[in-house]
Amino acid sequence: MFWCFHGLWLMPLLLVSRLFWLVLLALLICALVRRFSSKNRPMPFYRHEPFYQPGVPPVQPSAMEILRQRYARGEIDATTFDQMRERLESSSGPSQQ
């Protein structure tokens, strides 16, 4: 009869152990569902809004802006930039900078 009561202290320990593993498994499942759910997934690039509006022509950069970009990229030197800038300013007026 002693051996029967001797194992009773193991039952709560086994129950707590099983409960611990069940809670751990439930947390793992919740974390995986949350990680791979479509709500948290970034949208693919093709679902973003286009950078242009259909039916509206895109805005073209001005000649002065193109000249500045070419100078910034190193396609033209400073003297060429100054000459072309002066030509553009004389043809369109100083207000178009």
GIURWO-V923588 format. One record per residue. N is the residue number from 0. SS is DSSP state (@ for helix, = for strand, . for the rest). NEAR is the number of other C-alpha atoms within 10 Angstrom. Layout:
n:N ss:SS near:NEAR
n:N ss:SS near:NEAR
This chain:
n:0 ss:. near:5
n:1 ss:@ near:6
n:2 ss:@ near:7
n:3 ss:@ near:7
n:4 ss:@ near:9
n:5 ss:@ near:9
n:6 ss:. near:9
n:7 ss:@ near:10
n:8 ss:@ near:9
n:9 ss:@ near:11
n:10 ss:@ near:10
n:11 ss:@ near:10
n:12 ss:@ near:11
n:13 ss:@ near:11
n:14 ss:@ near:10
n:15 ss:@ near:12
n:16 ss:@ near:11
n:17 ss:@ near:12
n:18 ss:@ near:12
n:19 ss:@ near:12
n:20 ss:@ near:11
n:21 ss:@ near:12
n:22 ss:@ near:11
n:23 ss:@ near:12
n:24 ss:@ near:12
n:25 ss:@ near:12
n:26 ss:@ near:12
n:27 ss:@ near:12
n:28 ss:@ near:12
n:29 ss:@ near:11
n:30 ss:@ near:12
n:31 ss:@ near:11
n:32 ss:@ near:11
n:33 ss:@ near:13
n:34 ss:@ near:12
n:35 ss:@ near:10
n:36 ss:. near:10
n:37 ss:. near:10
n:38 ss:. near:9
n:39 ss:. near:9
n:40 ss:. near:10
n:41 ss:. near:7
n:42 ss:. near:10
n:43 ss:. near:7
n:44 ss:@ near:8
n:45 ss:@ near:7
n:46 ss:@ near:7
n:47 ss:. near:8
n:48 ss:. near:8
n:49 ss:. near:9
n:50 ss:. near:7
n:51 ss:. near:10
n:52 ss:. near:9
n:53 ss:. near:8
n:54 ss:. near:6
n:55 ss:. near:7
n:56 ss:. near:8
n:57 ss:. near:10
n:58 ss:. near:7
n:59 ss:. near:8
n:60 ss:. near:9
n:61 ss:. near:11
n:62 ss:@ near:14
n:63 ss:@ near:16
n:64 ss:@ near:12
n:65 ss:@ near:12
n:66 ss:@ near:20
n:67 ss:@ near:15
n:68 ss:@ near:13
n:69 ss:@ near:14
n:70 ss:@ near:16
n:71 ss:@ near:11
n:72 ss:@ near:10
n:73 ss:. near:10
n:74 ss:. near:11
n:75 ss:. near:14
n:76 ss:. near:12
n:77 ss:@ near:10
n:78 ss:@ near:9
n:79 ss:@ near:13
n:80 ss:@ near:17
n:81 ss:@ near:13
n:82 ss:@ near:10
n:83 ss:@ near:15
n:84 ss:@ near:17
n:85 ss:@ near:13
n:86 ss:@ near:12
n:87 ss:@ near:17
n:88 ss:@ near:14
n:89 ss:@ near:10
n:90 ss:@ near:10
n:91 ss:@ near:10
n:92 ss:. near:11
n:93 ss:@ near:10
n:94 ss:@ near:6
n:95 ss:@ near:11
n:96 ss:. near:12
